[in-house]
Amino acid sequence: MKYYSTRGKHSVNIQEAVLNGLADDGGLYMPAYIPQLPASFFENIENKSLPEIGFEVAKLFLEDSVPDKVLKEMIDEVLNFDIPVVPVHNNIYSLELFHGPTLAFKDVGARFMGRLMSYYADGNAMKVIAATSGDTGSAVAAGFYNVPGINVYILYPKGKVSPLQEKQLTTWGGNIKALEIEGTFDDCQALAKQLLADEGLQKHQVTSANSINIARLIPQSFYYFWAYAQLKKEHKKIVFSIPSGNFGNLTAGLLAYKMGLPVNRFIASTNINNVVPQYLESGTYEARPSLSTVSNAMDVGNPSNFERMNDLFQEDVAKFREIISGYYFTDEETKATVQKVYKESGYLLDPHGAVAYMGLVQYQKEQQEDFNGVLLETAHPAKFIETVEESILEKIEVPEKLSAFGKKEKVATLFPVDFQQVKAFIKQH
């Protein structure tokens, strides 16, 4: 299968799309067509394991570029932790995506991408750039740590990630370099795109580890099918609510939907960085500087994957509205929801999951229809321990694999928002 740029429409094969990350014209890669899963796949999906589902979906996107045996081994390694659908209350379920090594949903995409990129690179040296608003960086670091020939550069906004997230970004050493940027996530993302497009760096084979890279989106579609498999016996419509920042997770869900997954609706749930909900309301897309919130992974004012969504829907807001609703919420509402849900059901949401929960409740009020709502719980609540404990007025337990990071020493290089300084560092190191 060929992959085309959302801007110039020129095509490359999957190996080039993954290793390039960003197209030469600045566009994002999309598959030439969305492959369709046969009806038989859904007839007995409840009897398939998560790795079996992942293999069948990935095979359609990668075709014969990776031998079946190698691909199965990759996916078995990536999906070696559970992703359960857990009931919260009132037909609302939590798809818990935080059981991987860095306790965040990015583990699925980053681990798959690391293995796929290493296979395609075939031992050649590469520099991998990742801008992060919190969880991407740690998952990418874990996925690429000590991979021969690959150096990783994580750009994160100073003071705008949680303390535990920062430790997960900055304590690896070895082939993982942390660059602390005196700006916002949008600044980090803009620098990353400049680095990827810079001709002077091309001889170093530079690529992206953000959801800019199609290798991140393909595996993120797996868990939408897995959630459906776990709820199929309920025989109800399914609505997914996705806490959204850069919109990679929602775009992955749209790929699953276009492949045939029975989904009634997606909800784009955001904090006050609400450019997509406002687009759905007004029909006008207006990027703007991001604002800091307690759900920091969603602090994005110009989401990259909106370009892919626009491509999927032919830049027609009416087509967006047919399958996506959008809502946004304040920090005060987020913290109140963490408290309310914990008090009423005993279920502990992180701030991002709380935003997704509110999106489902709001949709439920407006539609008055019977459905199973699935919120994507994208990170363990302990990663945002200050906000969560302040919300529920209780101490919470920190998992050992998370607290272990807190004991390590931060190693990061501080930079202003200056492309030349960042570029010089990456060339030198």
Secondary structure in CASP SS format (residue, H / E / C, confidence):
PFRMAT SS
TARGET T0000
AUTHOR 0000-0000-0000
METHOD secondary structure of the structure
MODEL  1
M C 1.00
K E 1.00
Y E 1.00
Y E 1.00
S E 1.00
T C 1.00
R C 1.00
G C 1.00
K C 1.00
H C 1.00
S E 1.00
V E 1.00
N E 1.00
I H 1.00
Q H 1.00
E H 1.00
A H 1.00
V H 1.00
L H 1.00
N H 1.00
G C 1.00
L C 1.00
A C 1.00
D C 1.00
D C 1.00
G C 1.00
G C 1.00
L C 1.00
Y E 1.00
M E 1.00
P E 1.00
A C 1.00
Y C 1.00
I C 1.00
P C 1.00
Q C 1.00
L C 1.00
P C 1.00
A H 1.00
S H 1.00
F H 1.00
F H 1.00
E H 1.00
N C 1.00
I H 1.00
E H 1.00
N H 1.00
K C 1.00
S C 1.00
L H 1.00
P H 1.00
E H 1.00
I H 1.00
G H 1.00
F H 1.00
E H 1.00
V H 1.00
A H 1.00
K H 1.00
L H 1.00
F H 1.00
L H 1.00
E C 1.00
D C 1.00
S C 1.00
V C 1.00
P C 1.00
D H 1.00
K H 1.00
V H 1.00
L H 1.00
K H 1.00
E H 1.00
M H 1.00
I H 1.00
D H 1.00
E H 1.00
V H 1.00
L C 1.00
N C 1.00
F C 1.00
D C 1.00
I C 1.00
P C 1.00
V E 1.00
V E 1.00
P E 1.00
V E 1.00
H E 1.00
N C 1.00
N C 1.00
I E 1.00
Y E 1.00
S E 1.00
L E 1.00
E E 1.00
L C 1.00
F C 1.00
H C 1.00
G C 1.00
P C 1.00
T C 1.00
L C 1.00
A E 1.00
F C 1.00
K H 1.00
D H 1.00
V H 1.00
G H 1.00
A H 1.00
R H 1.00
F H 1.00
M H 1.00
G H 1.00
R H 1.00
L H 1.00
M H 1.00
S H 1.00
Y H 1.00
Y H 1.00
A H 1.00
D C 1.00
G C 1.00
N C 1.00
A C 1.00
M E 1.00
K E 1.00
V E 1.00
I E 1.00
A E 1.00
A E 1.00
T C 1.00
S C 1.00
G C 1.00
D H 1.00
T H 1.00
G H 1.00
S H 1.00
A H 1.00
V H 1.00
A H 1.00
A H 1.00
G H 1.00
F H 1.00
Y C 1.00
N C 1.00
V C 1.00
P C 1.00
G C 1.00
I E 1.00
N E 1.00
V E 1.00
Y E 1.00
I E 1.00
L E 1.00
Y E 1.00
P E 1.00
K C 1.00
G C 1.00
K C 1.00
V C 1.00
S C 1.00
P H 1.00
L H 1.00
Q H 1.00
E H 1.00
K H 1.00
Q H 1.00
L H 1.00
T H 1.00
T C 1.00
W C 1.00
G C 1.00
G C 1.00
N C 1.00
I E 1.00
K E 1.00
A E 1.00
L E 1.00
E E 1.00
I E 1.00
E C 1.00
G C 1.00
T C 1.00
F H 1.00
D H 1.00
D H 1.00
C H 1.00
Q H 1.00
A H 1.00
L H 1.00
A H 1.00
K H 1.00
Q H 1.00
L H 1.00
L H 1.00
A H 1.00
D C 1.00
E H 1.00
G H 1.00
L H 1.00
Q H 1.00
K C 1.00
H C 1.00
Q C 1.00
V E 1.00
T E 1.00
S E 1.00
A C 1.00
N C 1.00
S C 1.00
I C 1.00
N C 1.00
I H 1.00
A H 1.00
R H 1.00
L H 1.00
I H 1.00
P H 1.00
Q H 1.00
S C 1.00
F H 1.00
Y H 1.00
Y H 1.00
F H 1.00
W H 1.00
A H 1.00
Y H 1.00
A H 1.00
Q H 1.00
L H 1.00
K H 1.00
K H 1.00
E H 1.00
H C 1.00
K C 1.00
K C 1.00
I E 1.00
V E 1.00
F E 1.00
S E 1.00
I E 1.00
P E 1.00
S C 1.00
G C 1.00
N C 1.00
F C 1.00
G H 1.00
N H 1.00
L H 1.00
T H 1.00
A H 1.00
G H 1.00
L H 1.00
L H 1.00
A H 1.00
Y H 1.00
K H 1.00
M C 1.00
G C 1.00
L C 1.00
P C 1.00
V C 1.00
N C 1.00
R E 1.00
F E 1.00
I E 1.00
A E 1.00
S E 1.00
T E 1.00
N C 1.00
I C 1.00
N C 1.00
N C 1.00
V H 1.00
V H 1.00
P H 1.00
Q H 1.00
Y H 1.00
L H 1.00
E H 1.00
S H 1.00
G C 1.00
T C 1.00
Y C 1.00
E C 1.00
A C 1.00
R C 1.00
P C 1.00
S C 1.00
L C 1.00
S C 1.00
T C 1.00
V C 1.00
S C 1.00
N H 1.00
A H 1.00
M H 1.00
D C 1.00
V C 1.00
G C 1.00
N C 1.00
P C 1.00
S C 1.00
N C 1.00
F H 1.00
E H 1.00
R H 1.00
M H 1.00
N H 1.00
D H 1.00
L H 1.00
F C 1.00
Q C 1.00
E C 1.00
D C 1.00
V H 1.00
A H 1.00
K H 1.00
F H 1.00
R H 1.00
E H 1.00
I H 1.00
I E 1.00
S E 1.00
G E 1.00
Y E 1.00
Y E 1.00
F C 1.00
T C 1.00
D H 1.00
E H 1.00
E H 1.00
T H 1.00
K H 1.00
A H 1.00
T H 1.00
V H 1.00
Q H 1.00
K H 1.00
V H 1.00
Y H 1.00
K H 1.00
E H 1.00
S H 1.00
G C 1.00
Y C 1.00
L C 1.00
L C 1.00
D C 1.00
P H 1.00
H H 1.00
G H 1.00
A H 1.00
V H 1.00
A H 1.00
Y H 1.00
M H 1.00
G H 1.00
L H 1.00
V H 1.00
Q H 1.00
Y H 1.00
Q H 1.00
K H 1.00
E H 1.00
Q H 1.00
Q C 1.00
E C 1.00
D C 1.00
F C 1.00
N E 1.00
G E 1.00
V E 1.00
L E 1.00
L E 1.00
E E 1.00
T C 1.00
A E 1.00
H C 1.00
P H 1.00
A H 1.00
K H 1.00
F H 1.00
I H 1.00
E H 1.00
T H 1.00
V H 1.00
E H 1.00
E H 1.00
S H 1.00
I H 1.00
L C 1.00
E C 1.00
K C 1.00
I C 1.00
E C 1.00
V C 1.00
P C 1.00
E H 1.00
K H 1.00
L H 1.00
S H 1.00
A H 1.00
F H 1.00
G H 1.00
K C 1.00
K C 1.00
E C 1.00
K C 1.00
V C 1.00
A C 1.00
T E 1.00
L E 1.00
F E 1.00
P C 1.00
V C 1.00
D C 1.00
F H 1.00
Q H 1.00
Q H 1.00
V H 1.00
K H 1.00
A H 1.00
F H 1.00
I H 1.00
K H 1.00
Q H 1.00
H C 1.00
END
